[in-house]
Amino acid sequence: MRTAEYWQNAALLREIAVQEGAVLTAKDILRLYDEALDDINREIKIIKANYQKRYGLDENEAAYFLTQAQQDENLKNLIYALEQAPNERARREILEYIQSDGLSVRAYAARTERYRAVENVIYSRIKKLAAAEIISLGGMLSRAYKESYYGVMDDTAKGLDVGINFAVLNDNAINEAVAAKWHGKRFSERVWNNTDRLATEAQELVTKALMSGESLTKTSKKLADSFSVSKYRSTTLIHTETAHVHAMADMKAYKDLGVQEYKYLATLDYRTCETCQKWDNKVIPLAEAQEGKNYPVMHPRCRCTTTINMDHTNRGARNPLTGKNEFVDGSMTYKTWLDSLTPEQKAARKLAIKKDDNRTADKLQYAKYKNRLGCENVPETLDLFLETKYNKTDEYNSLKKSYVSIGEIDRKSWTDSFKDKAKQSYYDFKNENIEMSSHAISRFLSRKDGTNGVSYTFDDMVKQCNMSVNYMQADGRLVKYYNHVAVVYNEKNDIVVSIVNRKNPKKDWRKI
């Protein structure tokens, strides 16, 4: 017979194996989401371009009428009045009014048709995504169920050094187990509901954007954010459904083996919830097993598992400081493990919990930072972004400043070419460890070529920014005034807020 810890390690390895399969499937499914988002953005561009040609509206007319929500209401009222007209004369007067305002009628028709076309594109494309997700996830869950069941049987045979006869699972039995309802729904229904929610959100978002005349770039960014939320929900669904079929396959194997008891195994690390902590290492009669109460899955993304009840001399635990697994006393519960941690380990665990609690919000934040700043100006991966956010304060503060400044530039009513110059100048100064506000950047670009008789180059400005502060304004802002140019900083002396040409210092400036 194998050593006692063999049973626990075998159970943990089976759980890890099925979740690795879930990770690979999640990557494939998230790729489908990205493809759907690209298709929708492409179709919106086509629809937006074609409606003008069809209804004979030029760009200016379309931009005006298609951003007037009141126009819809006015025309609806006129059509209603036309239907209720008491006589032919009244009907003719209303028709003449509508015809005299024919541009509005065409704009309304174009707008209505465009909204409907966009909604249809979004719905049909997302439902195509749903069908593909159900097929992909269904196949993976069937494999997970089969591998988990046979894994228990094989590990038990090896652990007891005996041969075990068991029936081969047929495909119908596997498919029925995978498709069975739990918590009132099948996995396919959860996928459908998630994509329904995404379709509704995306339709509302795009319709509002079109009504307000919002740019396609901004609309695409908002769509990407909405898809990011749905992708997270999809990933949660994948991992939770995988854990569920894994647990159900283990339970069937226990029953087929005649096992009377199982031991609950919570993962000894910072992510384990209080509910699972309470059940850790407890031995429970198999006849009393209830998923969600004393048997996994206890909650979405639950990582707990079970094993056949054998005495364990050792069990694995994750060191909060190193992140590596170590062996501890097999009788140790989650509480005793937690109490045994050093102050440094407890602090590391607390930070890890904070990061995990904020992971959804952090994913959305990372997506927003990439959309606004570009992939080349943010950490390459989400994990590197989180490392910067939680462990590298100075780098994260610098990143936040960039997010604010680039956002301000995007919101300006400048031409696209001027915005591009502004962003390039911002990062040029950033590379010299000089933080410029959007206002300071605009002043630099508009005056560096000789406005008001004063000119300066990029190198001149870098040189001046590296000089000492020599004045303070009445409002507390700091000034570097040299060669008739005042570079104004905020009170913290970490952001240039303005650049001003002056023959002399202002009278209310205090010399430093």
N, C-alpha and C positions, 0 to 999 in steps of 0.2 A: 504493500500500500504506500502511496506517495506521502510526502511530508504534509503537515497540516496546512502550511501556507500555500501549498499547490492549489488548493480549492479556491482560495480567494483570488490568487493571481490569474487562474484560468477564467474566473468570472469577469474580472476586470479586463482581461485581454479580449474576451468576446465582446464586451460592451464597447471597448475602444475600436474594435474592428468594424462593427456595424456603424458607428458614428463616423469613422473615416469614409465609409461608403456614402454616408449622408453628406459629408463635406464635398465630395466629388460631384454628387448629384446636384447639390445646391449651386455649385459653380456653373454647371451646365444650365440650370434653370435661370440663374441670375443673368447668364448670357442671353437667354431668350428675352428677358425683360429689357436689356439694353438694345437688342435688335428691334423690339416692339417700339421703344421710345424713339429710335432713329427713324423708323418707318412713319410714325405719327407726325413727327416734326417735318419730314419730307413732304407728306401729304398736305399738311396745313399750308406749307409754302406754295404748293401747286394750286390749292383751292383759292388762297388769297390772291394769287396772281391772275387767275383765270376769270374770277367773277367780274372784274372791271371791264375786261374785253367783251364779255357776254352782254353786259347791260349798258355799254356805251358810256361809262363814267370815266373821266380822266382821274389822275392821281389825286389832285386837289379836291375835286368834287367828292370822290369816294372817301377821302380822309375826313371831310366835313360831315357828310350825311351818315357815314357808318359809325360815327362816334356820338350820335345824338339819340340817346335812349328815348327821349320825349317824342322823337319823330315816329317811332313805332306806335305809341299811344295815340297820337293825333290821327294817324291813318286808320287805326282800328276804330276810333270813334266815328270817323267819316264813313267808313264802310258800314258800320252799324246804323248810322243815320240814313244811309242810302237804302238799306234793307227795310227800314221803318218809315220811309218817306210816305206821306199821306196821299200824294197825288203825283202826276207825271211832271208837273212844273217843278215841284220841290226836288224830285229825283233828278231832273235835268240840271238844276242849279248846282246840286252837289257834284254831279258828274263833271260839269264845266270847271268847278273849283279844283277837283282832283286832277283833271286834264291840264289845267293851267299850271299845276304844280307837279308836272309829270316827272321831273327829276327826283322828287321825293318818293314818288311811287316806285320808280325803278330802283332807287336806293333801298327802299324797304324790301322789295322783292329780292334784290341781290343779297341783302343782309340775311333775310329769312332763309333763303336757299343755302347760303354759305354756312350759317350756323348748323342747319340740319345736316349738311354734307360732312362738316367737321365732326359732329356728334356720331354720325354713322361710321366714319373712319375710325374714330377712337374705340367705339364699342366693338366693331367687328375685329379690329386688330388685337384688342385685349382678350377677346373670347378665343381667338386663335391661339394666343399665348396660354390661356387657361387649359385648352384641350391638350396642348403639348406638355404642359406642366403635369397634368393628371397622368398622362401616359408614362412620362419619365419617372415621376414619384412612385406610381403604382408598381413599375418594374423593380425599382430599388427596394421598396418595402417587401415585395415577395422574396427577393434574394435575401434580405435581412432576416426575415422570418425563418426561411429554410436554413440559413447558415447558423442562426442562433440555436435552433432546435437540435440540429445535428452536432453543433459544437458542444452542447451540454452532454449529449450522449457519448460523444467521443472522449471528452475530458473525463467523464465519469468512468468509462471503461479503462482509460489509462490510469486514473487515480486509484482505482480498486484492483488493478492488474487482473481484470476478468473480461471475458467476452460478453457483450450485451446484445441480445436479440431485440430488434425493434422494427416496427413496420415502416416502410418507406412512405413519406408524405406524398399524397397525390396533388396535382396542380389545383384541382377544384377545392380541396381542403385548405390549401395555402391561400388561394384567392379569396375564399370565404372569410378566412381569419383576417386577412388584410383589409377587406372591404367592410368588415363588421362595424356597426356603430359603437362609439364609445363617447360618453358625455353627450349623447343624443344625435351625433352626426358622423357620417362617413368622412374619410379623408378627402374624397373627391368633392364633397359638399363644402368643406372648408376652403379648398382651393377656389371653387366657384364663387363663394361668398367674398373671398379676399379680392378676386379680380373684379367682381361686381362693384365693390366699394371703390376700387381704383378707377374703374370706368366712370362711375358717377362723379368722383372728385375731379378727374381729368376733364370731363365734359364741362362741368361748371367752371373750372379754372379757365379753360380756353375760351369758352363763350364770353365770360366776363372780360377777358383780355381783348377779344375782338371788339366788343362793344365799347371799350374804353380807348381803343386805338393804340393799345400797348404794342411796343416793338416785338418782332418775332424773337429777338435775342432774349428779352426779359421773359417772354412766355415760355421759351424753351427751358430757361433756368428754373422757373416755377414747376414746370412739368417734371423736370429731373428731380426736384425735391420731393414731389408727390410720389414718383416712382421709387425713390430711395426708401420712403416709409413703407411702401408696399413690399419692396424687396426684403426689408427687415422682417415684416410679418410673414413673408413666404419662407424665409430662412428659419424662423422660429417654428413654423408649421412643420417643415421638413425634419428638423431635429427632434421635435416632440413626437411626431408620428413614428419616426424611426425607433425612438426609445420605447414607445408603446408596443410596437410589434415585437421588439426584442424581448420585452418583459413578458408578453403573452406567450411567445414561443418557449421561453424558459419555463413558464408555469406549466405548459402542456408537457414539456419534457419531464419536469418533476413528477407530474401525475403519472405519466407512462412508466417512469422508473419506480414508482411506489414510494417516493420520498414523503415523509410525514411532516418535516419542518424545514423552514428556510431561514437563513440569516440575512438581515437587512444590512446593506453596505452603503453608507454615505461616503462621499469623497471627502477626505480630510484636507480641505483647503479653504480659502477665504470665500469661495462662491457658494458654498453649501448653505441653504436657507435654514431658518430656525426649525421649521416643520420637519425637515429631513434629519437635522441634527438630533432631534428627540428619539428618532427610531433607530439611529445608528447602532449597529452591533447587537440589536435585539433579535432573539430567536422567536419565531412566530409559527404556529401550526398552519400548514398549508391550507387546511380546510377553512381557516379564518381569513385567508388572503383576500383583500379588497383593494383593487387599484385606486389610487388617490387617497386612501385612508391609512393603509399600513403596507402597501406594496406599490412599487413604481408602476406608472409614472404619477408623481405626486402633484406636479404643476408643469406649465410650459417650460421647456428646455431643462427638465429634470435630468441629472446625470447619475442618479443613484442606480444601484443594481442589487441583485441578490445572489446568494450562493447556497449550495447544499450545506446544511449545518454540520460542520466538523470543527473540532477545537483548533483554533489558530494561535500558534505561538508568536507570530509576527504579522503585521499588516503594513501597508504602505501609507505614507502621509507626505504631503507636499510642504517643503520648507518655504515659508513666506518670503524669506530674504533671497534665497537662491533660485526658487522656483523648481528645484529638483526634488524627486521623490526619495524618501528615506524610510527605513523600516522602524516601526515602533512596536510596543507590546501589543499582541493580538487582542488582549482583553480591554484595551483602551477605548473609551467612548469618545465622541466628539468633544464633550465638555472637558473630560480629563486631558485630552490633547490640547485644547485651547488654553486651559490653565497652565499647561507645561511650557508654553511659549515664553521666550525672553521678551523684555520690553521692546527691543528693536524689532523682533519678529511680529509682535502685536501691532507696532506702528506700521510696518510694511503691509500687514494684513488689512489694517484699516484703510490705507491708501488704495490697496487693490480693490476693496469693496466699493470705495467711492468711484473708482474708474469703471467698475463693472456696472454700478447703478446708473452711471451717466452714459453708458455705452451707446444707447439709442440716440440720445441728444448729441453725443460726440460724433457719431456717424453722420448725422445731418449737418452738423457744423463743419465737418471735414469736407463734405460734398459742396457746401456753400463756399468755403474757402477756395476749393479747386475751381469752381465755376467763376468766381470773381477774380481771383489772382492768377489763374492758370496753373496747370500741373507743375510747371517748371519752377514756380515760386513758393510751393508748399512742400512739406515732407512727402517723400515718394509713396509711402503707404500709411494706412490708418494707424498701425502700431507705432510707426515713427512719429506721427502727429501726436498720439497720446503720450509718447515718451517726452516730446517737447512740451506739451501742455502741462503735464503733472510733475516733471522732473527738471525742466530747463526753463526757469522763470524768465530770464532775460530774453532768450530766443522766442519764447511764446509772446511776451509783451511786444517785441519787435514785429512779430507776425500779426498781432492784433492791430497795431498801428497801420500796417500796410493794408489790412482789410478795410479799415475806416477810411484811409486816404484814397484808395482806389475806388471805393464806393462813392465817395464825394465827387470824384472826377466823373464817374459814370452818370451821376445825377445832374451834372452841369448841362446847360443848354448850349454847349460848345459843338463845333463841327466834329465829325468822327476823326478827321485828320488831326485836329488840335488835341483831341482827347488822347490819340495815340502818341503824339509828341509829349503830352503831359505825363503819361504813364512811363514812357521811356526815360524822361528826365527824372521822374521820381525814383526809379530804380537805379539810375546812374548815381544820384546822390546817396541812395541807400547803400550802394556798394562802397561809398566813401565814409560810411557810418554817420551820415547826415540824414536826419528824418525831416522831411518837408511836408507841410500840409498842402492840400489842393490849392488853397489861396496863394501860398507862397510860390508854388510851382507856376501858377498862372502869371504872377508878377514877374517871376524870373524870365519866362518865355516872352512876355510882352515888352520887357524893358531891356533885355540883354543886348538888343541890336541898336540901341541908341536912342530910346524914347526919352524925351525931355533933355536931350543933350548928354546923357550919361549912358555909357555902354560897358558891359562886362561879359567875360566869357565864363564858361563852366569852370575852368581852372581858377579864374579870379574868385568866383563865388566859393569854391571849395577852400581856397586859401583863407578867405575872410571868415568862413564858418569855423575854421580851426584856430582863429585868433581869440583873444580874451574878451569877455564881456566888459564893457567900460561905461555903460549907462543903465539906468533903470527908469522905466516909464512910471507915471503916476499910478497906473493900474497894477503895478508890480511886475509887468513883463520886462524881460531883460533885453538889452540891445548891444549889438556889436556894430559900432559906427566908425567906418573908415572910408576915406576917399569919397565922401559925399553920398555913401550908400549905407543905409541902416538895415541890418539883418535882425529882425525882431523874433525873440524866442518866447515861449510860454514861461510861466513862473518856475517851472521845474527845470528849465534849460535843456529840455530834451527834444523839443519839436520847434522847427522854424515856422512861425505862423504868418510872417509877412516879410516883404522886401520893399523898402521905400527909398526913393531918391530924395535927398535933402541937402541943401547948401550948408545948413548949420544944424546943430542939435536943437531940439525943441526946448523952450524955456523951462518947462516943467519936468524935464529929464533930470535925474539926480546922477551926478558923476560918481563912478565907483573906482 
